[in-house]
Amino acid sequence: MENRPNGDSLTRISDRYDKAHVQEVVGRAQEELHLLLEQRAEIMKRIGTVKQTIAGLANLFGDGILNEELLELVDRKRNGRQPGFTKACRMILMEAGGALSARDICEHFQQKMPAVLARHKDPIASITTVLNRLVGYGEAQAVTLNNGRRAWRWVAEPGAGQMPSPIGLAPVA
C-alpha cells in the first residue's frame, strides 16, 4: 500500500477509509459480477439456440435464405478461404445436433477440412483445447457419454426444438 507524508508521520491510504464501507462495496460488486455471469450464461444459451435454428433452416433450404450479415453471424460465410480453427470447431459442434467427442470432430475435419487440421501437431489436443474454451465462453457444455468418455455439445436452451440424445449424456461437473 502506498504511504504518504502527513505532517511528521506517515499514514496509509487505507487507514483513511472506513474498511467496513469498502468491504460493503466489494461485496456488492461481487454480487453484481455473479449476477452478470449468470445472465451471460443464459444469453449464451439463447444465442446458441437461435444460431442452431438458423443453421438448421439453412441446412434445409440452403444458405441462399441467409443474407450476408446472417451468414457471418452463424459462421457460414464463404470467403474463399478455410474458416479459423475455433470457428470451424464451433460450426461442427453447432451443426451436430448432439454431443461429439474430440475424435469425432477430428474425423469431421479429416473428411471436410483436412487443410485446417494439417496445421496442428496434435489435432486431438488442439480440438480439446478449443472445446474447453467454448465451454468457458458458455457456448458449449462438456458431457460424459455412457462409455465414460468425454464429449461436448453446443449449448442451447433446454426443450428448444432439440431431440433428447439417445446416447445418455450427463453434464461434466
Secondary structure, DSSP 8 states (H G I E B T S, - for coil): --EEEETTEEEETGGGS-HHHHHHHHHHHHHHHHHHHHHHHHHHHHHHHHHHHHHHHHHHH-GGGS-HHHHHHTT----SS---HHHHHHHHHHHHSS-B-HHHHHHHHHHH-HHHHHT-SSHHHHHHHHHHHHHHHTSEEEEE-TTS-EEEEE---TTSS----TT--EE--
